[in-house]
Amino acid sequence: MVQAKTWILTKHFDGFPKDSNFEFKVEELPKPKDGEVLLEAVFLSVDPYMRPFSRVRMKEGEVMIGSQVAKVIQSNNPAFPVGSHVVGRCGWRTHTISDGTDLIPIMPDWPQDISLSLALGTIGMPGLTALYGIEEVLGLKKGETLLVNAAAGAVGSVVGQIAKIKGCKVVGSAGSDAKVAFLKELGFDEAFNYKTISSLEEALKKASPEGYDCFFENVGGPFSTVALQQMKNFGRIAVCGSISVYNDTTPQTGPYPHLTMIFKQLKMEGFMQSRWEHKHPESLRRLMGWLKEGKLHCREHITKGFENMPAAFMGMLQGDNIGKAIIAV
């Protein structure tokens, strides 16, 4: 019998998550049946989406949602041989029985010198989100100016680098001086610490006096209100996240963007990377190609120990990480 360690959501979040929202449980797993595999987690992901999605995709008492890189340790399914690695939406658990549905094999030619944890980051969901936001939603063109907030996070840091690959001017906002330094290392043209500036409007104007063609939105709230006023006419906004409102107990209200959008004739579109799932294999190969060419750089914030998942999740929500937040089992 294999014992699976799990983290349960005991109570839906009300405001910022607390330790009391989670419970550590151990469950006994049966042997895999025909067509099934037994997976052992190697790396797990904590992401901002878990905070709002837990409310709509989960019931209290269920294992917390999330993805992981796992190793196949027993297999009755020829598509997933023992010793192979997969990405799976298994949730916060160390061991999983799966029938193979929803498991994505790690690409067969994954380079030995690149950590498999990147399949949860730059060569995974966050990288795909960045790529599709830029290409499918914004249609970013060479010579344009892009603004991205939460720019030192898992998605934002890839957004800025892909925009530079495409020959664009990139302005990034982040929440610490260390993060700003990281953005400069990545080749961002301008970067600022939104927590220490006296005026967001002035910072945005100084970084790009002529305004912004495109805005990759990860934050929402008051930042969005100010940023929209700095858009050029016919500017495009890709709405990927709204982390500034995820932990609100009372919904934020106004000011509302409609007049600005009308006067500037702006286009704003929300999206999730799953819309372009049919392109994932090709897109992951493109991201890996840029990584191998040295055009994409990755930083990870790695927490060791499955027992530290709630702390890693809460730390990520308050911006402790530079780059992708990962748990190494």
C-alpha positions, -999 to +999 in steps of 0.1 A: +000+000+000+012+035-009+004+064+014-005+097-003+001+129+017-025+155+008-036+191+016-073+196+020-092+228+017-112+227+049-130+260+045-133+284+015-110+314+018-125+346+033-100+373+027-063+363+027-057+326+031-049+313+066-033+281+079-067+271+092-080+269+057-058+238+051-056+203+067-028+178+061-042+143+055-028+109+046-047+084+025-040+048+015-040+042-023-050+010-039-029-008-065-033+006-100-059-013-121-056-020-158-050+012-177-039+030-145-006+044-133+007+054-099+024+088-099+048+103-074+051+141-073+085+156-079+076+193-082+044+210-074+031+244-084+015+272-065-002+299-087-024+330-082-053+314-101-058+289-072-072+316-050-102+326-072-106+292-089-108+273-055-141+291-049-157+280-082-140+247-089-139+232-054-160+221-025-148+223+011-131+190+021-115+184-013-078+182-021-065+216-031-063+221-069-030+224-087-005+209-112+026+189-106+055+172-124+052+136-114+072+104-120+054+072-130+064+046-104+039+018-113+022+014-146-005-007-162-008+018-191+017+014-220+014+051-228+031+060-195+061+036-188+076+034-154+103+060-149+087+085-173+076+120-162+043+137-168+025+170-159-008+164-143-036+183-126-034+161-095-038+187-069-018+191-037-008+154-032+024+134-032+009+103-049-019+098-073-037+070-091-045+081-127-061+065-157-039+088-179-066+112-188-053+148-185-017+136-181+007+153-204+040+135-210+071+156-207+084+162-242+107+133-252+137+155-261+136+175-228+173+185-223+191+168-194+206+200-181+172+218-178+152+211-146+118+194-151+103+221-127+103+244-157+074+223-171+053+241-144+067+275-154+084+290-185+079+257-205+044+252-190+012+270-182+027+304-173+049+304-204+019+295-226-002+322-209+025+348-217+029+336-253-008+335-262-015+368-244+011+384-266+004+367-299-033+357-299-048+384-278-026+415-282-012+408-316+020+426-305+040+440-334+077+450-337+084+485-325+054+487-302+055+496-265+042+470-240+034+476-203+033+446-180+025+445-143+035+418-117+064+417-142+087+397-120+062+369-116+060+335-134+039+350-163+051+386-163+088+378-166+082+357-197+058+383-212+086+409-211+112+386-226+090+375-255+081+411-262+119+419-264+124+389-287+097+405-309+116+438-310+094+458-287+099+484-259+090+469-226+080+486-194+076+465-162+061+472-128+071+451-098+069+452-060+105+454-047+139+468-057+152+433-061+125+425-086+132+457-105+169+447-107+158+412-120+137+429-147+167+450-158+188+418-160+161+403-183+164+432-207+133+453-198+138+488-211+122+504-181+111+490-147+099+506-115+089+496-079+052+505-076+055+505-038+081+532-036+071+557-064+051+588-054+028+587-084+019+557-107+007+581-134+041+600-134+061+567-134+042+554-164+045+588-183+083+589-175+088+553-187+070+559-220+060+596-226+043+586-259+020+561-241+015+524-246+002+503-275-003+472-254-009+464-217-006+428-203-027+430-172-020+408-142-030+430-113-064+449-118-077+473-093-064+509-091-033+501-112-056+493-141-075+526-138-043+546-141-027+524-168-057+527-191-054+565-191-018+561-205-028+539-234-025+552-270-056+554-291-066+519-303-045+504-276-050+467-267-053+452-232-049+414-225-065+407-191-047+377-177-050+382-139-064+406-112-043+396-082-050+429-064-086+419-058-083+381-052-083+384-014-109+412-010-137+405+014-157+434+000-156+438-038-138+470-050-159+495-069-149+521-096-137+543-110-151+526-141-131+524-174-158+529-200-153+566-209-115+561-212-121+530-234-146+549-256-124+581-260-093+561-267-112+533-286-094+506-266-098+469-270-098+448-238-100+410-237-099+384-209-083+350-217-070+317-204-043+297-221-066+266-223-084+283-253-054+274-275-048+239-261-045+226-297-014+247-301+003+236-268+028+211-282+041+235-309+041+264-284+060+245-258+087+236-284+090+273-294+094+283-257+120+255-252+138+267-284+141+303-270+153+289-237+181+268-254+191+298-275+195+319-244+167+343-253+145+332-224+159+332-188+141+316-159+142+322-122+125+300-097+115+305-061+118+269-047+104+258-014+115+224-002+091+200+014+055+191+007+045+200+042+053+237+033+027+240+005+003+263+023+031+286+034+045+287-002+010+294-015+005+323+009+040+336+003+034+337-035+001+356-030+020+383-010+048+385-036+076+367-018+088+351-051+108+363-080+099+342-110+079+309-106+070+296-072+077+258-070+076+232-043+102+205-045+090+173-027 
